[in-house]
Amino acid sequence: MSCVHVCTLDTSMADRPTFIPLDPPSVPDDPVRAAGMFREFMSARRSVREFSSRDVPRELIEELVGTAGTAPSGANKQPWSFVAVRDPDIKREIRQAAEVEEREFYARRASETWLRDLHPFGTDEDKPFLETAPWLIVVFKCMKDGRSRSESDQVYYVNESVGIAVGLLLAAVHHAGLVALTHTPSPMKFLSGILDRPEHERPFLLIPVGWPADGCVVPDIRRKRLEEIMVVDRPERQSQ
Ligand SMILES: Cc1cc2nc3c(=O)[nH]c(=O)nc-3n(C[C@H](O)[C@H](O)[C@H](O)COP(=O)(O)O)c2cc1C
């Protein structure tokens, strides 16, 4: 016997939702080639820790953040705030607070294994890029929806949603010819205080954005091959 679900929605929610026609993406002549070219383009994206002090106009940062804001999110709650910092005094404050945490991290908090895993990147507690980069985009995740016109203030799949938004942001940065670093001075609570964020917003990532310094170098690391990250249907069974 089928189970009958008793609907307890109020009448406003029982109204039919509104749909509009999809504005479909334009289909390239050769989608596989286009996808391959995009993959190659994205392969050149690297995390950069040496920035030029050359300015980046605010309009460019606004376009990048606008792209991040196109990300899908649980129940379309868009649970993110992007604080774009360019004031040198605030950047200095952030650097100083981050370096306090990083000194603790490298001296005590990090395990031996973690420090060994970080060795290829040559990172340490000094974070000059937090002042050199013309912009720091500080990403906050929102633990409730602050919009008054929203159905409820609940949010869903916040980490997944904000993670996707940051992925789009990094792709937009790369597309604009800029570079960025995904930075996580841990714990990042100090960012809420310095940037005067409301209680329901939690720091998610700190992303310096700018142009690479002359002669900038990056760690010589490799990415996993497609066969290492993708399976079609199920892993092949080993014959007995
Ligand atoms: C969630 C996350 C946190 C990261 N935190 C730091 C960090 O605190 N400091 C740093 O120098 N790099 C950090 N990175 C950058 C990684 O080291 C880098 O993405 C990785 O080595 C791959 O290099 P690529 O970005 O050039 O491909 C972080 C990356 C991610 C995705």
PDBQT file of the ligand as one rigid body, heavy atoms in Angstrom, charges set to zero:
ROOT
HETATM    1  C1  LIG A 301      41.532  24.885   1.211  1.00  0.00    +0.000 C 
HETATM    2  C2  LIG A 301      42.936  25.285   0.851  1.00  0.00    +0.000 A 
HETATM    3  C3  LIG A 301      43.754  25.832   1.804  1.00  0.00    +0.000 A 
HETATM    4  C4  LIG A 301      45.049  26.249   1.465  1.00  0.00    +0.000 A 
HETATM    5  N1  LIG A 301      45.814  26.881   2.411  1.00  0.00    +0.000 NA
HETATM    6  C5  LIG A 301      47.018  27.367   2.059  1.00  0.00    +0.000 A 
HETATM    7  C6  LIG A 301      47.766  28.150   2.973  1.00  0.00    +0.000 A 
HETATM    8  O1  LIG A 301      47.316  28.442   4.082  1.00  0.00    +0.000 OA
HETATM    9  N2  LIG A 301      48.989  28.599   2.603  1.00  0.00    +0.000 N 
HETATM   10  C7  LIG A 301      49.491  28.347   1.346  1.00  0.00    +0.000 A 
HETATM   11  O2  LIG A 301      50.601  28.804   1.056  1.00  0.00    +0.000 OA
HETATM   12  N3  LIG A 301      48.797  27.627   0.434  1.00  0.00    +0.000 NA
HETATM   13  C8  LIG A 301      47.561  27.148   0.758  1.00  0.00    +0.000 A 
HETATM   14  N4  LIG A 301      46.821  26.465  -0.172  1.00  0.00    +0.000 N 
HETATM   15  C9  LIG A 301      47.332  26.321  -1.543  1.00  0.00    +0.000 C 
HETATM   16  C10 LIG A 301      47.752  24.886  -1.848  1.00  0.00    +0.000 C 
HETATM   17  O3  LIG A 301      49.005  24.638  -1.268  1.00  0.00    +0.000 OA
HETATM   18  C11 LIG A 301      47.795  24.717  -3.363  1.00  0.00    +0.000 C 
HETATM   19  O4  LIG A 301      46.508  24.897  -3.894  1.00  0.00    +0.000 OA
HETATM   20  C12 LIG A 301      48.286  23.332  -3.773  1.00  0.00    +0.000 C 
HETATM   21  O5  LIG A 301      49.616  23.173  -3.381  1.00  0.00    +0.000 OA
HETATM   22  C13 LIG A 301      48.178  23.098  -5.279  1.00  0.00    +0.000 C 
HETATM   23  O6  LIG A 301      48.903  24.075  -5.973  1.00  0.00    +0.000 OA
HETATM   24  P1  LIG A 301      48.224  24.950  -7.114  1.00  0.00    +0.000 P 
HETATM   25  O7  LIG A 301      47.099  25.722  -6.470  1.00  0.00    +0.000 OA
HETATM   26  O8  LIG A 301      49.317  25.841  -7.627  1.00  0.00    +0.000 OA
HETATM   27  O9  LIG A 301      47.689  24.006  -8.141  1.00  0.00    +0.000 OA
HETATM   28  C14 LIG A 301      45.537  26.043   0.154  1.00  0.00    +0.000 A 
HETATM   29  C15 LIG A 301      44.696  25.477  -0.807  1.00  0.00    +0.000 A 
HETATM   30  C16 LIG A 301      43.406  25.105  -0.471  1.00  0.00    +0.000 A 
HETATM   31  C17 LIG A 301      42.497  24.553  -1.544  1.00  0.00    +0.000 C 
ENDROOT
TORSDOF 0
